[in-house]
Amino acid sequence: MAAPSQPQKSTYDVIVIGAGIQGSFTAYHLAQRHKDTLLLEQFLLPHSRGSSHGQSRIIRSAYPQECYSRMMPESFRLWQQLEAETGTTLYRQTGLVLLGPPGEPELEACRRSLGVDEVLDAAALAQRFPGFRLQAGQVAVLDSTAGVLFADRALRAAQEVFRRHGGTLRDGEKVLRIEPGPTVTVTTTAGVYRAPLLIITAGAWTGAFVEQLGLRLPLQPLRIDVCYWREKQPGSAGLGSVSPCFLTLGLSQAPHGIYGLPSIEYPGLMKVCHHNGSPTDPEKRDQASSSTPRPDIATLSSFISSYLPGLETQPAVMETCLYTNTPDEDFILDQHPKFSNIVIGAGFSGHGFKLAPVVGKLLCELSLGEEPSYNMAPFAISRFPGVLGAAL
């Protein structure tokens, strides 16, 4: 995507590897600080090989972990700022219902993070949102601030502002080698680049990059089935009605959690997905056989039959996405333990998109040696012992 008239430079203030939503927002913040920044992407843009593609993601204030709930007000503000900068609508407020057993610790933590007291029982939920059917004794908490982020549009917007501020985005360039040092050298399929600072936000490919740098992070790429389910009555789950997003917490019928979004991407189809997947090699994700067993589909079908009776119980459209999970499903946002001028953002574990504006700001601050805006202890590499291998 580098403009043909743009001369190819070899030296920059900062290089960012990976132009998904985290890398693009990191580059966005760096360019706004007037840092001459190169953003590298191995695939031609736009692409659907990573974790940032697709039309929609949930954004919510409710979070059981305080470290994330504290970031959400600023994240909402920064999304609104990006909307204003590009004149593009990136968010639609729909609300979110959190479904779970009464007293479930994560559900209670979400309720506290919202500062709300109201808990809906099955009858109250069905009256407010007729598409949902809770089981006896289960409850729901409403996050009225929540809604849908238009993901593809958001990614393009962050990249547009980055380039408008003088940033260089080069796609279709696969990174072959990283040589650490006071000046980091990055060799790609198209050139050699140097910068005193490097930030790695390469999604499912991050593990392989940091292994070159003597670091074995516990990152597990997962292949996720993204499923869309047909409404039995067209329009019943669409934005013409009051259908919110939803998220389950602690339901035995929904191990790992199930989430859903109203019919936005495909008319008459509701997006309902299991927050889990199958371990995969990101280079081979699209080679999965059509006969590969997909236990998540059975879990979703059973859940839909019980909780969303207005939907057909077999998916009408299936796509795939990648998560890159850490063992505790918290992010990694930290400097390399040996090379402090190399910063790593990884392991977003399927819940990082909504927080990307703040994550990008934090990675920018870490790379520039500034005091981070938030407590970084939950995201430290040191919480995983034994990750630093032999000295390079």
DADAGI-V511970 format. One record per residue. N is the residue number from 1. OMEGA is omega as a letter, one per 40 degrees, with the letter a starting at -180 (none if undefined). D_FIRST is the distance of its C-alpha to the first C-alpha in whole Angstrom. Layout:
# DADAGI-V511970
N;OMEGA;D_FIRST + N;OMEGA;D_FIRST
This chain:
# DADAGI-V511970
1;i;0 + 2;a;4 + 3;a;6 + 4;a;9 + 5;a;11 + 6;i;10 + 7;a;13 + 8;i;12 + 9;i;14 + 10;a;16 + 11;a;18 + 12;i;17 + 13;a;20 + 14;i;18 + 15;i;16 + 16;i;15 + 17;i;15 + 18;a;14 + 19;i;12 + 20;a;14 + 21;a;16 + 22;i;18 + 23;a;16 + 24;i;14 + 25;i;17 + 26;i;18 + 27;i;15 + 28;a;16 + 29;i;19 + 30;a;19 + 31;i;17 + 32;i;20 + 33;i;22 + 34;i;21 + 35;i;19 + 36;a;17 + 37;i;15 + 38;i;12 + 39;a;11 + 40;i;10 + 41;a;10 + 42;a;12 + 43;i;11 + 44;a;8 + 45;e;8 + 46;i;10 + 47;a;13 + 48;a;16 + 49;a;17 + 50;a;18 + 51;a;20 + 52;a;18 + 53;a;17 + 54;a;20 + 55;a;21 + 56;i;24 + 57;i;25 + 58;i;28 + 59;a;29 + 60;i;32 + 61;a;34 + 62;i;37 + 63;i;36 + 64;a;39 + 65;a;38 + 66;a;39 + 67;i;36 + 68;a;33 + 69;i;35 + 70;a;35 + 71;a;32 + 72;i;31 + 73;i;33 + 74;i;30 + 75;i;27 + 76;a;28 + 77;a;28 + 78;i;25 + 79;i;24 + 80;i;26 + 81;i;24 + 82;i;21 + 83;a;22 + 84;a;24 + 85;a;21 + 86;a;18 + 87;a;21 + 88;i;21 + 89;a;23 + 90;a;22 + 91;i;26 + 92;a;29 + 93;i;32 + 94;a;34 + 95;a;36 + 96;i;37 + 97;i;40 + 98;a;40 + 99;i;43 + 100;i;45 + 101;i;49 + 102;i;51 + 103;i;51 + 104;a;48 + 105;a;47 + 106;i;43 + 107;i;44 + 108;i;46 + 109;i;44 + 110;i;41 + 111;i;44 + 112;a;45 + 113;i;41 + 114;a;41 + 115;i;45 + 116;i;46 + 117;a;49 + 118;i;49 + 119;a;49 + 120;i;49 + 121;a;51 + 122;a;51 + 123;a;53 + 124;i;51 + 125;a;48 + 126;i;49 + 127;a;50 + 128;a;47 + 129;a;44 + 130;a;46 + 131;a;44 + 132;i;44 + 133;i;47 + 134;i;48 + 135;a;51 + 136;i;54 + 137;i;54 + 138;a;50 + 139;i;49 + 140;i;45 + 141;a;44 + 142;i;42 + 143;a;39 + 144;a;39 + 145;a;35 + 146;i;33 + 147;a;31 + 148;i;28 + 149;i;24 + 150;a;22 + 151;a;19 + 152;a;16 + 153;a;16 + 154;i;17 + 155;i;14 + 156;a;12 + 157;i;14 + 158;i;14 + 159;i;10 + 160;a;11 + 161;i;14 + 162;a;13 + 163;i;10 + 164;i;13 + 165;i;15 + 166;i;14 + 167;i;12 + 168;i;9 + 169;i;6 + 170;i;6 + 171;a;6 + 172;i;8 + 173;i;10 + 174;i;14 + 175;a;16 + 176;a;19 + 177;i;21 + 178;i;22 + 179;a;25 + 180;i;27 + 181;i;29 + 182;i;29 + 183;a;25 + 184;i;23 + 185;a;22 + 186;i;19 + 187;i;18 + 188;i;15 + 189;a;15 + 190;a;13 + 191;i;15 + 192;a;17 + 193;a;17 + 194;i;20 + 195;i;20 + 196;a;24 + 197;i;22 + 198;i;20 + 199;a;20 + 200;i;20 + 201;a;19 + 202;i;18 + 203;a;20 + 204;i;22 + 205;a;21 + 206;a;22 + 207;a;26 + 208;i;25 + 209;a;23 + 210;i;26 + 211;i;28 + 212;a;27 + 213;i;28 + 214;a;32 + 215;i;31 + 216;a;32 + 217;a;31 + 218;a;32 + 219;a;29 + 220;i;30 + 221;i;27 + 222;i;28 + 223;a;28 + 224;i;28 + 225;i;29 + 226;a;28 + 227;i;31 + 228;a;32 + 229;a;35 + 230;i;37 + 231;i;39 + 232;i;43 + 233;a;43 + 234;i;40 + 235;a;39 + 236;a;41 + 237;a;38 + 238;a;35 + 239;i;34 + 240;i;37 + 241;a;40 + 242;a;40 + 243;i;38 + 244;i;37 + 245;i;34 + 246;i;37 + 247;i;37 + 248;i;40 + 249;i;41 + 250;i;44 + 251;a;45 + 252;i;47 + 253;a;45 + 254;i;42 + 255;a;41 + 256;i;38 + 257;i;38 + 258;i;36 + 259;a;34 + 260;i;34 + 261;a;32 + 262;a;33 + 263;i;32 + 264;a;29 + 265;i;26 + 266;a;29 + 267;i;32 + 268;i;35 + 269;i;33 + 270;a;33 + 271;i;31 + 272;a;33 + 273;i;32 + 274;a;34 + 275;a;33 + 276;i;33 + 277;a;32 + 278;i;33 + 279;a;32 + 280;i;29 + 281;a;27 + 282;i;23 + 283;a;22 + 284;a;25 + 285;a;25 + 286;i;24 + 287;a;27 + 288;a;30 + 289;i;33 + 290;i;34 + 291;i;37 + 292;i;36 + 293;a;38 + 294;a;37 + 295;a;39 + 296;a;37 + 297;i;37 + 298;i;41 + 299;a;41 + 300;a;39 + 301;i;41 + 302;i;44 + 303;a;43 + 304;i;42 + 305;a;45 + 306;a;47 + 307;a;45 + 308;a;43 + 309;i;45 + 310;a;44 + 311;i;41 + 312;a;41 + 313;i;42 + 314;a;39 + 315;i;36 + 316;i;34 + 317;i;31 + 318;i;29 + 319;i;26 + 320;i;25 + 321;i;23 + 322;i;23 + 323;i;26 + 324;a;26 + 325;i;29 + 326;a;32 + 327;a;35 + 328;i;36 + 329;i;33 + 330;a;32 + 331;i;29 + 332;i;29 + 333;a;27 + 334;i;29 + 335;i;29 + 336;a;29 + 337;i;33 + 338;a;33 + 339;a;30 + 340;i;30 + 341;i;27 + 342;a;25 + 343;a;25 + 344;i;24 + 345;a;23 + 346;i;24 + 347;a;27 + 348;i;26 + 349;i;28 + 350;i;27 + 351;a;28 + 352;a;25 + 353;a;23 + 354;a;25 + 355;a;25 + 356;i;22 + 357;i;22 + 358;i;25 + 359;i;24 + 360;i;21 + 361;a;24 + 362;i;26 + 363;i;24 + 364;a;23 + 365;i;26 + 366;a;27 + 367;a;25 + 368;i;26 + 369;i;30 + 370;i;31 + 371;a;33 + 372;a;31 + 373;a;32 + 374;i;33 + 375;a;36 + 376;a;34 + 377;a;36 + 378;a;35 + 379;a;32 + 380;i;33 + 381;a;33 + 382;i;37 + 383;i;38 + 384;a;37 + 385;i;40 + 386;a;39 + 387;a;36 + 388;a;36 + 389;a;36 + 390;i;38 + 391;a;37 + 392;none;34
